[in-house]
Amino acid sequence: MMLEKFEDFTADPTYDTFIILVCYQFWGFLSPFLKGVLDVVLKYIWDEGAISVNITTSTTVSVGYAQALGFVGIGNLTQLTDLFMEIMPKIFVNQILSGSSKLSYGTTADDTLKKLKIDL
């Protein structure tokens, strides 16, 4: 991934491609450290997390996050972890770059974010 960003920078050496290259270099250094922590947190949320939905005043349904995320297309913990690891550097880059240079999150991530009603 970082080699692709370097190739993009050499093909089009602009400020925006340089910022993208530097951000991905930082992500390449920091991601192994963050992955362990993220795995533990997401595993706990996947196994123990639940959301309660009030159907009527006397009926409440509790659904685990593992089941709830299945409705938006995330079928297992590995997919959830991969989604976070792919989106995090793009969020970081998009906070720095201007509107026209922002990176796309990809169709899977964009669809998931729309279904969860998250606007980044």
C-alpha distances in whole Angstrom, upper triangle without the diagonal:
4,5,5,7,9,10,11,13,15,15,17,17,19,19,17,14,14,15,11,10,12,12,8,10,12,11,9,13,15,13,15,18,18,17,20,22,20,21,25,25,24,26,29,28,28,31,33,32,35,36,39,40,44,45,49,51,51,48,45,42,40,36,34,30,29,32,31,27,28,30,26,24,23,25,24,22,19,18,19,17,14,15,16,12,10,13,14,11,12,16,15,14,17,19,19,19,22,22,21,18,17,14,15,14,14,18,18,17,19,22,22,22,25,27,27,28,25,25,22
4,5,5,6,9,10,10,12,14,15,15,16,17,15,12,12,12,9,7,9,10,6,7,10,9,8,11,13,13,15,17,18,17,21,22,21,22,26,26,25,28,30,30,30,33,35,34,37,38,41,42,46,48,51,53,54,51,47,45,42,39,36,33,32,34,34,30,31,33,29,28,26,28,27,25,22,21,22,20,17,18,17,14,13,15,15,11,13,16,15,13,17,19,18,18,21,22,21,18,17,15,16,16,17,21,21,20,22,25,25,24,27,29,29,30,27,26,23
4,5,5,6,9,10,11,12,14,14,17,17,16,13,13,14,12,9,12,13,10,10,13,13,11,14,17,16,18,21,21,21,24,26,25,26,29,30,29,31,34,33,33,36,38,37,40,41,44,46,49,51,54,56,57,54,50,48,45,42,39,36,34,37,36,33,33,35,32,30,28,30,29,28,24,24,25,22,19,21,21,17,16,18,18,15,16,19,18,17,19,22,21,20,23,24,23,19,19,17,18,19,19,22,23,22,24,27,27,27,30,32,32,33,30,29,26
4,5,5,6,9,10,10,12,13,15,16,15,11,12,14,11,9,12,13,10,11,15,14,13,16,18,17,19,22,22,22,25,27,25,26,30,30,29,31,34,33,33,36,38,37,39,40,43,44,48,49,52,54,55,52,49,46,44,41,38,35,34,36,35,31,32,33,30,28,27,29,28,27,24,23,24,22,19,19,20,17,15,17,17,14,14,18,18,15,18,21,20,18,21,22,20,16,16,14,15,16,16,19,20,20,21,24,25,25,27,30,30,30,28,27,24
4,5,5,6,9,10,10,11,12,13,11,8,9,10,7,5,9,10,8,9,12,12,12,15,17,16,19,21,21,21,25,26,24,26,29,29,28,31,33,33,32,36,38,37,39,39,43,43,47,48,52,53,55,52,49,46,44,41,38,34,34,36,35,31,32,33,30,28,28,30,29,28,25,24,24,22,19,19,19,17,14,16,16,12,12,16,15,12,15,17,16,15,18,19,17,14,14,12,14,15,16,20,21,20,21,24,25,24,27,29,29,29,26,25,22
4,5,5,6,9,10,10,12,13,12,8,8,11,9,6,9,11,10,10,13,14,13,15,18,18,20,23,23,23,27,28,27,28,32,32,31,33,36,36,36,39,41,40,42,43,46,47,51,52,55,57,58,56,52,50,47,44,42,38,37,40,39,35,36,37,34,32,31,33,32,31,28,27,27,25,22,23,23,20,18,19,19,15,16,19,18,15,18,20,18,17,20,22,20,16,17,15,18,19,20,23,25,23,25,28,28,28,30,33,33,33,30,29,25
4,5,5,6,9,10,12,14,14,10,11,13,12,9,13,15,13,13,17,17,16,19,21,21,23,26,26,26,29,31,29,31,34,34,33,35,38,38,37,41,43,42,44,44,48,48,52,53,57,58,60,57,54,51,49,45,43,39,38,41,40,36,37,38,34,32,32,34,33,32,29,28,29,27,24,24,24,22,19,21,21,18,18,21,20,17,20,22,20,19,21,22,20,17,18,16,18,20,20,23,25,24,25,28,29,29,31,33,34,34,31,30,27
4,6,5,6,8,10,12,10,7,9,11,9,8,12,14,12,14,17,17,17,20,22,21,24,26,26,26,30,31,29,31,34,34,33,35,38,37,37,40,42,41,42,43,46,47,50,51,54,56,58,55,52,49,47,44,42,38,38,40,38,34,35,36,33,31,31,33,33,32,29,27,28,27,23,23,23,21,18,19,20,16,15,19,18,15,17,20,18,16,18,19,16,13,14,13,15,17,18,21,23,22,23,26,27,27,28,31,32,31,29,27,24
4,5,5,5,7,9,9,5,6,9,9,7,10,12,12,13,16,17,17,19,21,22,24,26,26,27,30,31,30,32,35,35,34,36,39,38,38,42,43,42,44,44,47,48,51,53,56,58,59,57,53,51,49,46,44,40,40,42,40,37,38,39,35,34,33,36,35,34,31,30,30,28,25,25,25,22,20,21,21,17,16,19,18,15,17,19,17,15,17,19,17,13,15,14,17,19,20,24,26,24,25,28,29,28,30,33,33,33,30,28,25
4,6,6,9,12,12,9,9,13,12,10,13,16,15,15,18,20,19,21,24,24,26,29,29,29,33,34,33,34,38,38,37,39,42,41,41,45,46,45,47,48,51,52,55,56,60,61,63,60,57,54,52,49,47,43,43,45,43,40,41,42,38,37,36,38,38,37,34,32,33,31,28,28,28,25,23,24,24,20,20,23,22,18,21,23,20,19,20,22,20,17,19,18,21,23,23,27,28,28,28,31,33,32,34,37,37,37,34,32,28
4,6,9,13,13,9,11,14,13,12,16,18,17,18,21,22,21,24,26,26,29,31,31,31,35,36,34,36,39,39,38,40,43,42,42,45,47,46,47,48,51,51,55,56,59,61,63,60,57,54,52,49,47,43,43,44,43,39,40,41,37,36,36,38,38,37,34,32,33,32,28,28,29,26,23,24,25,21,20,23,23,19,21,23,21,19,20,21,18,16,18,17,19,22,22,25,27,27,27,30,32,31,33,36,36,36,33,31,28
4,6,9,9,7,9,12,12,12,15,17,16,18,20,21,21,24,26,26,29,31,31,31,35,36,34,36,39,39,37,40,43,41,42,45,47,45,47,47,50,50,53,55,58,59,61,59,56,53,51,48,46,43,42,44,43,39,40,40,37,36,36,38,38,37,35,33,33,32,29,28,28,26,23,23,24,20,19,22,21,17,18,21,18,16,17,18,15,13,16,15,18,21,22,25,27,26,26,29,31,30,31,35,35,34,32,29,26
4,7,8,6,7,10,11,10,13,15,16,16,19,20,21,23,25,25,28,30,30,31,34,35,34,36,39,38,37,40,43,42,42,45,47,45,47,47,50,51,54,56,59,60,62,59,56,54,52,49,47,43,43,45,44,40,41,42,38,37,37,40,39,38,35,34,34,32,29,29,29,26,24,24,24,20,19,22,20,17,18,20,17,15,16,18,16,14,16,17,20,22,23,27,29,28,28,31,32,31,33,36,36,35,32,30,27
4,5,5,6,9,10,11,12,14,16,17,19,20,21,23,24,25,28,30,29,30,34,34,33,35,38,37,37,40,42,41,41,45,46,44,46,45,49,49,52,54,57,58,60,58,54,53,50,48,46,42,42,44,42,39,41,41,37,36,36,39,39,38,35,34,33,32,29,28,28,26,23,23,23,19,18,20,18,15,16,17,14,12,13,15,13,11,14,15,18,21,23,26,28,27,26,30,31,29,31,34,34,33,30,27,24
4,6,5,6,9,10,11,12,14,15,17,18,20,21,22,24,27,28,27,29,32,32,31,34,36,35,35,38,40,39,39,43,44,42,44,44,47,47,50,52,55,56,58,56,53,51,49,46,44,41,41,43,41,38,40,40,36,36,35,38,38,37,34,33,32,31,28,27,26,25,22,22,21,17,16,18,16,12,14,15,11,9,11,14,13,10,13,14,18,20,23,26,28,26,26,29,30,28,30,33,33,31,28,26,22
4,5,5,6,9,10,11,12,14,15,16,18,20,21,22,25,26,25,27,30,30,28,31,34,33,32,35,37,36,36,40,41,39,41,40,43,44,47,48,51,53,55,52,49,47,45,43,41,37,38,40,37,34,36,36,32,32,32,35,35,33,31,29,29,28,25,24,23,22,19,18,18,14,13,15,13,9,10,12,9,7,9,11,10,7,9,10,14,17,19,22,24,22,22,25,26,24,26,29,29,28,25,22,19
4,5,5,6,9,10,11,12,14,15,16,19,20,20,23,25,24,25,29,29,28,30,33,32,31,35,37,35,36,39,41,39,41,41,44,45,48,49,52,54,56,53,50,48,46,43,41,37,37,39,37,34,36,36,32,32,31,34,34,32,30,28,28,26,24,23,22,20,18,18,18,14,13,15,14,10,12,14,12,10,12,14,12,9,10,11,14,16,18,22,24,22,22,26,26,25,27,30,30,29,26,24,20
4,5,5,6,9,10,11,12,14,15,17,18,19,22,24,23,25,28,29,27,30,33,32,32,35,37,36,37,40,41,40,42,42,45,46,49,51,54,55,57,55,51,49,47,44,42,38,38,41,39,36,37,38,34,34,33,36,35,33,31,30,29,27,25,24,23,21,19,19,18,14,14,16,14,11,13,15,12,11,13,16,15,12,13,13,17,19,21,25,26,24,24,28,29,27,29,32,32,31,28,26,22
4,5,5,6,9,10,11,12,14,16,16,18,21,22,21,23,26,26,25,28,30,29,29,32,34,33,34,37,38,37,39,39,42,43,46,48,51,52,54,51,48,46,44,41,39,35,36,38,36,33,35,36,32,32,31,34,33,31,29,28,27,25,23,22,21,19,17,17,15,12,12,13,10,8,10,11,8,8,11,14,14,11,11,12,15,17,19,23,24,22,22,26,26,24,27,30,29,28,25,22,19
4,6,5,6,9,10,10,12,14,15,16,19,20,19,21,24,24,23,25,28,27,27,30,32,31,31,35,36,34,36,37,40,41,44,46,49,50,52,49,46,44,42,39,37,33,33,35,34,30,32,33,29,28,28,30,30,28,26,24,24,22,20,19,18,16,14,14,13,9,9,11,9,6,9,11,9,9,12,14,14,10,10,9,12,14,16,20,21,19,19,23,23,22,24,27,27,26,23,21,17
4,6,5,6,9,10,10,13,14,15,18,20,19,20,24,25,23,26,29,28,28,31,33,32,33,36,37,36,38,39,42,43,47,48,52,53,54,52,48,46,44,41,38,35,35,37,36,32,34,35,31,30,29,32,31,29,26,25,25,23,21,20,19,17,15,16,15,11,11,14,12,9,13,14,12,12,15,18,17,13,13,12,15,16,18,22,23,21,22,26,26,25,27,30,29,29,26,24,21
4,5,5,6,9,10,11,12,14,17,18,18,19,23,23,22,25,28,27,27,30,32,32,32,36,37,35,38,38,42,43,46,49,52,53,54,52,48,46,44,41,38,35,35,38,36,33,35,36,32,32,30,33,32,29,27,26,26,23,21,21,20,17,16,16,14,11,12,14,11,9,13,14,11,12,16,19,19,15,15,14,18,18,21,24,25,23,24,27,27,26,28,31,30,30,26,25,21
4,5,5,6,9,10,10,12,15,16,15,17,20,20,19,22,24,24,24,27,29,28,29,32,33,32,34,35,38,39,43,45,48,49,50,48,44,42,40,37,35,31,31,34,32,29,31,32,29,28,27,30,28,26,24,23,22,20,18,18,16,14,13,13,11,7,9,10,7,6,10,11,10,11,15,17,18,14,13,12,15,15,18,22,22,19,21,24,24,22,25,28,26,26,23,21,17
4,5,5,6,9,10,10,13,15,14,15,19,19,18,20,23,23,23,25,28,27,28,31,32,31,34,34,38,39,43,45,48,49,50,48,44,42,39,36,34,30,30,33,31,28,30,31,28,27,25,27,26,24,22,21,20,18,16,16,15,12,11,12,10,7,9,11,9,8,12,13,13,13,17,19,19,15,14,12,15,14,16,20,20,18,20,23,23,22,25,27,26,26,23,22,18
4,5,5,6,9,10,12,14,14,16,19,20,19,21,24,24,24,27,29,29,30,33,34,33,36,37,41,42,46,48,51,52,53,50,47,45,42,39,36,33,32,35,34,31,33,34,31,30,28,30,28,26,24,23,23,20,18,19,17,14,14,15,13,10,12,15,12,11,15,16,15,16,20,22,22,18,17,16,18,18,20,24,24,22,24,27,26,25,28,31,29,30,26,26,22
4,5,5,6,8,11,12,12,14,17,17,17,20,22,22,22,25,27,27,28,31,32,31,34,35,38,40,44,46,49,50,51,49,45,43,40,37,34,31,31,34,33,30,32,34,30,30,27,30,28,25,23,23,22,19,18,19,16,13,14,15,12,9,12,13,10,11,15,15,14,16,20,22,23,19,18,17,19,18,21,25,24,22,24,27,26,24,28,30,28,29,25,24,21
4,5,5,5,9,10,10,11,14,15,14,16,19,19,19,22,24,24,24,27,29,28,31,32,35,37,41,43,46,47,48,45,42,40,37,34,31,27,27,30,29,26,28,30,27,26,24,26,24,21,19,19,18,15,14,15,13,10,10,11,9,6,10,11,9,10,14,14,14,16,20,21,22,19,17,15,17,16,18,22,21,18,21,24,22,21,25,27,25,26,22,22,19
4,6,6,8,10,11,11,14,16,15,17,20,20,20,22,25,25,26,28,30,30,32,34,38,39,43,45,48,49,50,48,44,41,38,36,32,29,29,32,31,28,29,31,28,27,25,26,24,22,19,20,19,16,15,16,14,11,12,13,12,9,13,15,13,13,17,18,18,19,23,24,25,21,19,17,19,18,19,23,22,20,23,26,24,24,27,29,28,29,25,25,22
4,6,7,8,10,11,14,15,15,17,19,20,21,23,25,26,26,29,30,30,33,35,38,40,44,46,49,50,51,49,45,43,39,37,34,30,30,33,33,29,31,34,31,30,27,29,26,23,21,22,21,18,17,19,16,13,15,16,13,12,15,17,14,15,19,19,19,21,24,26,27,24,22,20,22,21,23,26,25,23,26,28,27,26,30,31,30,31,27,27,24
4,6,6,6,9,11,12,12,14,16,17,18,20,22,22,24,26,27,27,30,31,35,37,41,43,46,47,48,45,42,39,36,34,30,27,27,31,30,27,29,31,29,28,25,27,24,21,19,20,19,16,16,17,14,11,13,14,11,10,14,15,13,14,18,18,18,20,24,26,27,24,21,20,22,20,22,25,24,21,24,27,25,24,28,29,27,28,25,25,22
4,5,5,6,9,10,10,12,14,15,15,17,19,20,21,23,25,24,27,29,33,35,38,41,44,45,45,43,39,37,34,31,28,24,24,27,27,24,26,28,25,24,21,23,21,18,16,17,16,12,12,13,11,8,10,12,9,9,13,14,13,15,17,18,19,21,24,26,27,23,21,19,20,18,20,22,21,19,22,24,22,22,25,26,24,26,23,23,20
4,6,5,7,9,10,11,13,15,15,17,19,20,21,23,25,25,28,30,34,36,40,42,45,46,46,44,40,38,34,32,28,25,24,28,28,25,27,29,27,26,23,24,21,18,16,17,17,13,13,15,13,10,13,15,13,13,17,18,16,18,21,22,22,24,28,29,30,27,25,22,23,21,22,25,23,21,24,27,24,24,28,29,27,29,26,27,24
4,6,6,7,9,11,12,13,15,16,18,19,21,22,24,24,27,29,33,36,39,42,45,45,46,43,39,37,34,31,28,25,25,28,28,26,28,30,28,27,24,25,22,19,17,19,18,14,15,17,14,12,15,16,14,14,18,18,17,19,22,22,22,25,29,30,31,28,26,24,25,22,24,27,25,23,26,28,25,25,29,29,27,29,26,27,24
4,6,5,6,9,10,11,12,14,16,16,18,20,21,21,24,26,30,32,36,38,41,42,42,40,36,34,30,28,25,22,22,25,25,22,25,27,25,24,21,22,20,16,15,17,15,11,13,14,11,9,13,13,11,12,15,15,14,17,19,19,21,23,26,28,29,26,24,22,22,20,22,24,22,20,23,25,22,22,25,26,24,25,22,23,21
4,6,5,6,9,10,10,12,14,15,16,18,19,20,23,25,29,31,35,37,40,41,41,39,35,32,29,26,23,20,20,23,23,20,22,25,23,22,18,20,17,13,12,14,12,9,10,12,10,8,11,13,11,13,16,16,16,18,21,21,23,25,28,29,30,27,24,22,22,19,21,23,21,18,22,23,21,21,25,25,23,25,22,24,21
4,5,5,6,9,10,11,13,14,15,17,18,19,22,25,29,31,35,37,40,41,41,38,35,32,29,26,23,20,20,23,24,21,23,26,25,24,20,21,17,14,13,16,14,11,13,15,13,11,15,16,15,16,20,20,19,22,24,24,26,28,31,32,34,31,28,26,26,23,24,26,24,22,25,26,23,23,27,27,25,27,25,26,24
4,5,5,6,9,10,11,12,14,16,16,17,20,23,26,29,33,35,38,39,39,36,33,30,27,25,21,19,19,23,23,20,23,26,24,24,20,21,18,14,14,16,14,11,14,15,12,12,16,16,14,16,19,18,18,21,23,23,25,27,30,31,33,30,27,25,26,23,24,26,24,21,24,26,23,22,26,26,23,25,23,24,23
4,5,5,6,8,10,10,12,14,15,15,18,20,24,27,30,33,36,36,37,34,30,28,25,22,19,16,16,20,19,17,19,22,20,20,16,18,15,11,12,13,10,8,11,12,9,9,13,13,11,14,17,16,16,19,21,21,23,25,28,29,30,28,25,23,23,19,21,23,20,18,21,22,19,19,22,22,20,22,19,21,20
4,6,5,6,9,10,10,12,14,14,18,20,24,27,30,33,36,37,37,34,30,27,24,21,18,15,15,18,19,16,18,21,20,19,15,16,13,9,9,12,10,7,10,12,10,10,14,15,14,17,19,19,19,22,24,24,26,28,31,32,33,31,27,25,24,21,22,23,20,19,22,23,20,20,24,23,21,24,21,24,22
4,6,5,6,9,10,11,12,13,17,19,23,26,29,32,35,35,35,33,29,26,23,21,17,15,15,19,19,18,20,23,22,21,18,18,15,11,12,15,12,10,14,15,13,14,17,18,17,19,22,21,22,25,26,26,28,31,34,34,36,33,30,28,27,24,25,27,23,21,25,25,22,22,26,25,22,25,23,25,24
4,5,5,6,9,10,10,10,14,17,20,23,26,29,32,33,32,30,26,24,20,19,15,13,14,17,17,16,18,21,20,20,16,17,15,11,13,14,11,10,14,14,12,13,17,16,15,18,21,19,20,23,24,24,27,29,32,32,34,32,28,26,26,22,24,25,22,20,23,23,20,20,23,22,19,22,20,22,21
4,5,5,6,8,10,9,13,15,19,21,25,27,31,31,31,29,25,22,19,16,13,10,10,14,14,12,15,17,16,16,13,14,11,8,10,11,8,7,11,11,10,12,15,15,14,18,19,18,20,23,23,24,27,28,31,31,32,31,27,25,24,20,21,22,19,17,20,20,17,17,20,19,17,20,18,21,20
4,5,5,6,8,9,13,16,19,22,26,28,31,32,31,29,25,22,19,16,12,11,10,14,15,13,15,18,18,17,14,14,10,7,10,12,10,9,13,14,13,14,17,18,18,21,23,22,23,26,27,27,30,32,35,34,36,34,30,28,27,23,24,25,21,20,23,23,19,20,23,22,19,23,21,24,24
4,5,5,6,7,11,14,17,20,24,26,29,30,29,27,23,21,17,15,11,10,11,14,15,14,16,19,19,19,16,16,13,10,13,15,12,12,16,16,15,17,20,20,19,23,25,23,25,28,28,28,31,33,36,36,37,36,32,30,29,25,26,27,23,22,25,24,21,21,24,22,20,23,22,25,24
4,6,5,5,8,11,14,17,21,23,26,27,27,24,20,18,14,12,9,7,8,12,12,11,14,16,16,17,14,14,12,10,13,14,11,11,15,15,13,16,19,18,18,22,23,21,23,26,26,26,30,31,34,33,35,34,30,28,27,23,24,24,21,19,22,21,17,18,21,19,16,19,18,21,22
4,6,6,9,11,15,18,21,23,26,28,27,24,20,18,14,11,8,6,5,9,10,9,11,14,14,14,11,11,9,7,11,11,9,10,14,14,13,16,18,18,19,22,23,22,24,27,27,28,31,33,35,34,36,34,30,28,26,23,23,23,19,18,21,20,16,18,20,18,16,19,19,22,23
4,6,9,12,15,18,22,23,27,28,27,24,20,17,14,11,8,8,7,10,12,12,13,16,17,17,14,13,11,9,13,14,13,14,17,17,17,19,22,22,22,26,27,26,28,31,31,31,34,36,38,38,39,38,34,32,30,26,27,27,23,22,25,24,20,21,24,22,19,23,23,26,26
4,7,10,13,16,20,22,25,25,24,22,18,16,12,11,7,8,9,11,12,13,15,18,19,19,16,16,14,13,16,17,15,16,20,20,19,21,24,23,23,27,28,27,29,32,32,32,35,37,39,38,40,39,35,33,32,28,29,29,25,24,26,25,21,22,25,22,20,23,22,26,27
4,7,10,13,17,19,22,23,22,20,16,14,10,9,6,6,8,10,10,11,14,15,16,17,15,15,14,13,16,17,14,15,19,18,17,20,22,22,22,25,26,24,26,30,29,29,32,34,36,35,37,36,33,31,29,26,27,26,23,21,23,23,19,19,21,19,16,19,19,23,23
4,7,10,13,16,18,19,19,16,12,10,6,5,4,5,8,9,8,11,13,14,15,17,15,16,15,15,19,18,16,18,21,20,19,23,24,23,24,28,28,26,28,31,31,30,34,36,37,36,38,37,34,32,30,27,28,27,23,22,24,22,19,19,21,18,15,18,19,23,24
4,7,10,13,15,16,16,14,10,8,6,5,6,7,10,10,8,11,13,13,15,17,16,17,17,17,21,20,17,20,22,21,20,24,25,24,24,28,28,26,28,31,30,30,34,35,36,35,37,37,33,32,30,26,27,26,23,22,23,21,18,18,19,16,14,16,17,21,23
4,7,9,12,13,13,10,7,6,4,6,9,10,13,12,11,14,16,15,17,20,19,20,21,21,24,23,21,23,26,24,24,27,29,27,28,32,31,29,32,35,33,33,37,38,39,37,40,40,36,35,33,29,30,29,26,25,26,24,21,21,21,18,16,18,20,23,25
4,6,9,11,11,9,6,5,6,8,11,12,15,13,11,15,16,15,17,20,20,21,22,23,26,25,22,25,28,25,25,29,30,28,29,33,32,30,33,35,34,33,37,38,39,37,39,39,36,35,32,30,30,29,26,25,25,23,20,20,20,17,15,17,19,23,25
4,6,7,8,6,4,6,9,11,14,16,19,17,15,18,20,18,20,23,23,24,26,26,30,28,26,29,31,29,29,33,34,31,32,36,35,33,36,38,36,36,40,41,41,39,42,42,39,38,36,33,34,32,29,28,28,26,24,24,23,20,18,20,22,25,28
4,7,8,5,6,7,10,12,16,18,20,17,16,19,20,18,20,23,24,25,27,28,31,29,27,31,33,30,31,35,35,33,34,38,37,35,38,40,38,38,42,43,43,41,43,44,40,39,37,34,34,32,30,29,29,26,24,25,24,20,20,21,24,27,30
4,5,5,7,10,13,16,19,21,23,21,19,23,24,22,24,27,28,29,30,31,35,33,31,34,36,34,34,38,39,36,38,41,40,38,41,43,41,41,45,46,46,43,46,46,43,42,40,37,38,36,33,33,32,30,28,28,27,24,23,24,26,29,33
4,6,8,11,14,17,21,23,25,23,21,25,26,24,26,30,30,31,32,33,36,35,33,36,38,36,36,39,40,38,39,43,42,39,42,45,42,42,46,47,47,45,47,48,45,44,42,39,40,38,36,35,35,32,30,30,29,26,25,25,28,31,34
4,7,10,13,16,20,22,25,23,22,25,26,25,27,30,30,31,32,33,36,35,33,36,38,36,36,40,41,39,40,44,43,41,43,46,44,44,48,49,49,47,50,50,47,46,43,41,41,39,37,36,36,34,31,31,31,28,26,27,30,33,36
4,7,10,13,17,19,21,19,18,22,23,21,24,27,27,27,28,29,33,32,30,33,35,33,34,37,38,36,37,41,41,38,41,44,42,42,46,47,47,45,47,48,44,43,41,38,38,36,34,33,33,31,28,29,28,25,24,25,28,31,34
4,7,10,13,16,18,16,15,19,20,19,21,24,24,24,25,26,30,29,26,29,32,30,30,34,35,33,34,38,37,35,38,41,39,39,43,44,44,43,45,45,41,40,38,35,35,34,31,30,31,28,26,26,26,22,21,23,25,28,31
4,6,10,13,15,12,12,16,16,16,18,21,21,21,22,23,26,25,23,26,29,27,27,31,32,31,32,36,35,33,36,39,37,37,41,42,43,41,43,43,40,38,36,33,33,31,28,28,28,26,23,24,24,20,19,21,23,27,30
4,7,10,12,10,10,13,15,15,17,19,19,19,19,20,23,23,21,23,26,25,25,28,30,28,29,33,33,31,34,37,35,35,39,40,41,40,42,42,38,36,34,31,31,30,27,26,27,25,22,22,23,20,18,20,22,26,28
4,6,8,7,6,10,11,11,14,16,15,15,15,16,20,19,17,20,23,21,22,25,26,25,26,30,30,29,31,34,33,33,37,38,39,38,39,39,35,34,31,28,28,26,23,23,24,22,18,20,20,17,15,18,20,24,26
4,5,5,6,9,10,12,13,15,13,13,13,13,17,16,14,17,20,19,19,22,24,23,24,28,28,27,29,32,31,32,35,37,38,37,38,38,34,32,30,26,27,25,22,21,23,21,18,19,20,17,15,19,20,23,25
4,5,5,6,8,10,11,12,10,11,11,10,14,13,11,14,16,15,15,19,20,19,20,24,24,23,26,28,28,28,32,33,34,33,35,34,30,28,26,22,23,22,19,18,20,18,14,16,17,15,12,16,16,20,21
4,6,5,6,9,11,11,8,8,7,8,12,11,10,13,15,15,15,18,20,20,21,24,25,24,27,29,29,29,33,34,36,34,36,35,31,29,26,23,23,21,18,17,20,18,15,17,18,16,14,18,18,22,23
4,6,5,7,10,10,9,8,9,11,14,14,12,16,18,17,18,21,22,22,23,27,27,26,29,31,30,31,35,36,37,35,37,36,32,30,27,24,23,22,18,18,20,18,15,17,18,15,14,18,19,23,24
4,5,6,8,9,9,10,11,12,15,14,12,16,18,16,17,20,21,20,22,25,25,24,27,29,28,29,32,33,34,32,34,34,30,28,25,22,22,20,17,16,18,15,12,14,15,12,11,14,16,19,21
4,5,5,7,5,7,9,10,12,10,9,12,14,12,13,17,17,17,19,22,22,21,24,26,25,26,30,30,31,30,31,30,27,25,22,18,18,17,13,13,15,13,9,12,13,10,9,13,14,18,19
4,5,5,5,5,8,10,13,11,10,14,15,14,16,19,19,19,21,24,24,23,26,28,27,29,32,33,34,32,33,32,29,26,23,20,19,17,14,14,16,13,11,14,15,12,12,16,17,20,22
4,6,7,8,12,14,16,13,13,17,17,15,17,21,20,20,22,25,24,24,27,29,27,29,32,32,33,31,32,32,28,26,23,20,19,17,14,14,15,12,10,13,13,9,10,14,16,19,21
4,6,9,12,13,15,12,11,15,15,12,15,18,17,16,19,22,21,20,24,25,24,25,29,29,29,27,28,28,24,22,19,16,15,13,10,10,11,8,6,9,10,6,8,11,13,16,17
4,6,9,12,12,9,10,13,13,11,14,17,16,16,19,21,20,21,24,25,24,26,29,29,30,28,29,28,25,22,19,16,14,12,9,10,12,9,7,11,12,9,11,14,15,18,19
4,6,8,9,6,6,10,10,9,11,14,14,14,17,20,19,20,23,24,24,25,28,29,30,29,29,28,25,22,19,16,15,14,10,10,13,11,8,12,13,11,11,15,15,18,19
4,7,8,7,8,11,12,12,14,16,17,17,20,23,22,23,26,27,27,29,32,32,34,32,33,32,28,25,23,19,18,16,13,14,16,15,12,15,17,15,15,19,19,22,23
4,6,6,7,9,10,11,13,15,16,17,19,22,22,23,25,27,27,29,31,32,34,33,34,32,29,26,23,20,19,18,15,15,18,17,14,17,19,17,17,20,20,23,23
4,5,5,6,9,10,11,12,14,15,17,20,21,21,23,25,26,27,30,31,33,32,33,31,28,25,23,19,19,19,16,15,19,18,15,17,20,18,17,20,20,23,22
4,5,5,6,8,10,10,12,14,15,18,19,20,22,24,24,26,28,29,32,31,32,30,26,23,22,18,18,18,14,14,18,18,15,17,20,19,18,22,21,23,22
4,5,5,6,9,10,10,12,14,17,17,18,20,22,22,24,27,27,29,28,29,27,24,21,19,15,14,14,11,11,14,14,12,14,17,16,16,19,18,20,20
4,5,5,6,9,10,11,12,15,16,16,18,21,21,22,25,26,28,27,28,26,23,20,18,14,15,15,11,10,14,14,11,12,16,15,13,17,15,18,17
4,5,5,6,9,10,11,13,15,15,17,19,20,21,24,25,28,27,28,26,23,20,19,15,16,17,14,12,16,16,13,15,18,18,16,19,17,19,18
4,5,5,6,8,10,12,13,14,16,18,19,21,23,23,26,26,26,24,21,17,16,13,13,14,11,10,14,15,13,14,18,18,17,19,18,19,18
4,6,5,6,9,11,11,12,15,16,16,18,21,21,24,23,23,22,18,15,13,10,10,11,9,7,11,12,9,10,14,14,13,16,14,16,14
4,5,5,6,9,10,10,12,14,15,16,19,20,23,22,23,21,18,15,14,11,13,14,12,9,12,14,11,11,15,16,14,16,14,15,13
4,6,6,8,9,11,12,14,15,16,18,20,22,23,23,21,18,15,15,11,13,15,13,11,14,16,14,14,18,19,18,19,17,18,15
4,6,7,7,9,11,12,13,15,17,18,20,20,20,18,15,12,11,8,9,12,11,9,12,14,13,13,16,18,17,18,16,16,14
4,6,5,6,9,10,10,12,15,15,18,17,18,16,13,10,10,6,9,12,11,7,10,13,11,10,14,16,14,15,13,13,10
4,5,5,6,9,10,11,13,15,17,18,19,17,14,12,12,10,13,15,14,11,13,16,14,13,16,18,16,17,14,14,11
4,5,5,6,9,10,11,12,16,17,17,15,12,10,11,10,13,16,16,13,15,18,17,15,19,21,20,20,17,16,13
4,5,5,6,9,10,10,13,13,14,12,8,6,8,7,10,13,14,11,12,15,15,13,16,19,18,18,15,13,10
4,6,5,6,9,10,13,13,15,13,9,9,10,8,12,15,15,12,12,16,15,12,15,18,16,16,12,11,7
4,6,5,7,9,12,14,16,13,10,10,12,12,15,18,18,15,16,19,18,16,19,21,20,19,16,14,10
4,5,5,6,10,11,13,10,7,8,11,11,14,18,19,16,16,20,19,17,20,23,21,21,17,15,12
4,5,5,8,8,10,8,5,6,9,10,13,16,18,14,14,18,18,15,17,20,19,18,15,12,9
4,6,8,10,12,11,8,10,13,13,17,20,20,17,16,20,20,17,19,22,20,19,15,13,9
4,7,10,12,10,9,11,14,15,19,22,23,20,19,23,23,20,22,25,24,22,19,16,13
4,7,8,6,6,9,12,14,17,20,22,19,18,22,23,20,22,25,24,23,19,16,13
4,6,6,6,10,13,15,18,21,23,20,19,22,23,21,21,25,25,23,20,16,13
4,6,6,9,11,14,17,19,21,19,17,20,21,19,19,23,23,20,18,14,12
4,6,9,11,14,16,18,21,19,17,20,22,20,20,24,24,22,20,17,15
4,6,9,13,15,17,20,18,17,20,22,20,21,24,24,23,20,17,15
4,7,9,12,15,17,15,13,17,18,16,17,21,21,19,17,14,11
4,6,9,12,14,12,11,15,16,15,16,19,20,19,16,14,11
4,5,8,11,9,8,12,13,12,13,16,17,17,15,13,11
4,7,8,6,6,9,10,9,11,14,14,15,12,12,10
4,6,5,6,8,10,10,12,14,15,16,15,14,13
4,6,5,6,8,10,10,12,14,15,14,15,14
4,6,5,6,9,10,11,12,14,14,15,15
4,5,5,6,9,10,10,12,11,12,11
4,5,5,6,9,10,10,9,10,10
4,6,5,6,9,10,10,11,13
4,5,5,6,8,9,11,12
4,5,5,6,5,7,8
4,5,5,6,8,10
4,5,8,10,13
4,6,9,12
4,6,10
4,6
4
